Amino acid sequence: MSFGLTALNDNNEVIISSELKNLHFIAKLTTPHSSESGFSGFGGSRLHTYRVSNCPTIPVPFIHMAVNEEAGVTAVRNVDSTTWDIEVLTNNHTPDVYVFADASAVSSGDNHGLIVYNADGAEAFDSRARPLAVSNATNIALPSTPRSPFSPGSLDAKFCNANGNGTHSTDWTPNTSSDTSLTLPAKPMFFYFSLGQAELEASYSASEEECDGVSTKGNCVGFVRRYSWTSTYWAFYRGTISYPNTSTIRSQWTTFSYDCHWQYSTNDGAFGIGTGGSSSAGGAWPYSNETINLAQQICIVGDASRYD
Amino acid sequence: MSFGFQIFDANGVLRFDSTDITWNQVTFYTVAADGSDSRVIPQISGKAVAIGQIMIDPPLTDRKATAHTISVNGTTVSVSGGSEDVYIIVLVKG
């Protein structure tokens, strides 16, 4: 280097450099700005939105949750030039979000410490805001499907009458996971963006016939009305992480939403001749019955207690 | 410590020292839905690279939201093939 500063750690790795930007602690968010209502069935689900202000650059969120609680960052949105929303999916709990950003977001009246500037005069490192130190990092892969085997029991085919009931909830609850061994601090925080998406669905059909004439060998002679119903029950999942102990990171699927779509039709006839019919449909329809975005995602681990 | 450096705050609390490990941010940028981006980032040369992809406003359940494919070839980072607007954050260690 011809100017600036480079500091190495004991492993000879660059930890401060005027050619890079250190991440600095900006805020600890313990209360969401808003939360969806959530539900306890299907393994539990609740989507929170945390808001960070006075942050002129993109926030880098780390999540801390208790042992076995599931969480993943599903979206980051720019509200205005210095305000960001961070969307976190959980299995119905409220994690803490530790927000880091480059030094342009640092605000401090402290006049002790060290500031490193890069070539364009922007701050690259500012010890007045606690710089990010990490414990470990690994790549995380999600299981190939949320549920194995997926063999749901019988559900009502008519008008989604069983939407969200016990069978729907139990038989769509995720039951797969994948463990990665990694040494974690006692109070870990995780940088992990959830990209994986999955949907499981099952359709049920039923039909009935009303005969106003004479039924002969199963055939209606006279006026007949035929009814048919189909209901497609589904659940939609996003990839999340959890930790069962301080030596394991677990990836799994967490239910994001569930619902059902139904179709109903009638066909009328008289003496073997169709006389008309009607059909209707309702409920929500999922995007598709597949699992996508299974590429490995980086998970960076830090010690949350350092920023409490 | 007998060598290295330590940085303290005004209260004498240790903030950062040469036993720490960190990932530093090189850059962040957006890639549009159905768009692509390829750029040379010299700072990643010789370092471990972690690239985070964050969907900006993914649909809830009513549309398929395909992530972009990210590849690193030397110092060139290429992003393409996704159906959503995303932020790309490039971090390095080493």
Contacts between the chains, C-beta under 8 A, distances in Angstrom:
chain1	res1	chain2	res2	distance
A	7	B	5	6.4
A	7	B	18	6.7
A	8	B	18	7.0
A	9	B	4	7.7
A	9	B	18	5.0
A	9	B	19	6.4
A	9	B	20	6.0
A	9	B	21	6.2
A	10	B	4	6.7
A	10	B	18	6.1
A	10	B	19	5.5
A	11	B	21	7.1
A	13	B	21	6.8
A	13	B	93	6.2
A	13	B	94	5.2
A	14	B	24	7.2
A	14	B	47	7.7
A	14	B	94	6.9
A	15	B	16	7.8
A	15	B	18	7.1
A	15	B	20	5.9
A	15	B	21	7.1
A	15	B	22	5.1
A	15	B	24	7.6
A	16	B	16	7.9
A	17	B	24	6.6
A	19	B	43	5.8
A	20	B	24	3.9
A	20	B	25	7.0
A	20	B	26	6.0
A	20	B	43	6.1
A	20	B	92	6.7
A	21	B	24	6.1
A	21	B	25	4.5
A	21	B	26	7.2
A	22	B	22	6.6
A	22	B	24	5.6
A	22	B	25	7.6
A	23	B	22	7.4
A	23	B	23	7.4
A	23	B	24	7.2
A	23	B	25	5.7
A	57	B	28	7.6
A	58	B	28	4.9
A	58	B	87	5.9
A	58	B	89	6.6
A	60	B	25	7.3
A	60	B	52	7.8
A	60	B	89	6.6
A	73	B	54	7.0
A	74	B	55	7.2
A	74	B	58	6.8
A	75	B	54	7.0
A	75	B	55	5.5
A	75	B	56	6.6
A	75	B	57	6.3
A	75	B	58	5.6
A	76	B	54	4.8
A	76	B	56	6.7
A	76	B	87	6.2
A	77	B	56	6.1
A	77	B	57	6.0
A	78	B	56	7.7
A	102	B	25	5.5
A	110	B	9	6.2
A	110	B	10	5.2
A	111	B	10	7.3
A	112	B	8	7.0
A	112	B	9	5.8
A	112	B	10	4.1
A	113	B	7	5.8
A	113	B	8	7.5
A	113	B	9	6.3
A	113	B	10	7.9
A	113	B	15	6.8
A	114	B	7	5.3
A	127	B	7	4.3
A	127	B	9	7.2
A	127	B	15	4.9
A	127	B	16	5.7
A	128	B	9	7.0
A	130	B	15	5.6
A	130	B	16	7.6
A	131	B	15	6.7
A	131	B	16	4.7
A	131	B	20	7.7
A	131	B	22	6.7
A	132	B	22	5.5
A	132	B	23	7.3
A	133	B	16	6.8
A	133	B	20	4.1
A	133	B	21	6.4
A	133	B	22	5.5
A	134	B	21	5.5
A	134	B	22	5.7
A	134	B	23	5.9
A	135	B	21	7.5
A	137	B	23	7.1
A	137	B	50	6.7
A	137	B	93	7.5
A	191	B	52	7.3
A	193	B	52	5.5
A	193	B	53	6.4
A	193	B	54	5.1
A	195	B	53	6.4
A	195	B	55	7.1
A	195	B	67	4.5
A	197	B	64	8.0
A	197	B	65	6.2
A	199	B	61	7.5
A	236	B	60	7.9
A	236	B	61	4.4
A	256	B	60	7.5
A	256	B	61	7.0
A	257	B	60	6.5
A	257	B	61	5.2
A	259	B	61	7.8
A	284	B	61	7.3
A	284	B	62	7.8
A	285	B	62	7.5
A	286	B	61	5.5
A	286	B	62	7.9
A	287	B	59	7.5
A	287	B	61	6.1
A	287	B	62	6.0
A	287	B	63	5.5
A	287	B	64	4.8
A	288	B	64	5.6
A	292	B	64	6.8
A	292	B	65	7.8
A	292	B	66	6.0
A	292	B	67	7.5
A	293	B	65	7.8
A	293	B	66	6.8
A	293	B	67	4.2
A	295	B	67	6.9
A	295	B	69	7.4
A	298	B	50	4.2
A	298	B	51	7.3
A	298	B	52	6.5
A	298	B	91	8.0
A	300	B	23	6.0
A	300	B	50	6.7
A	300	B	91	7.6
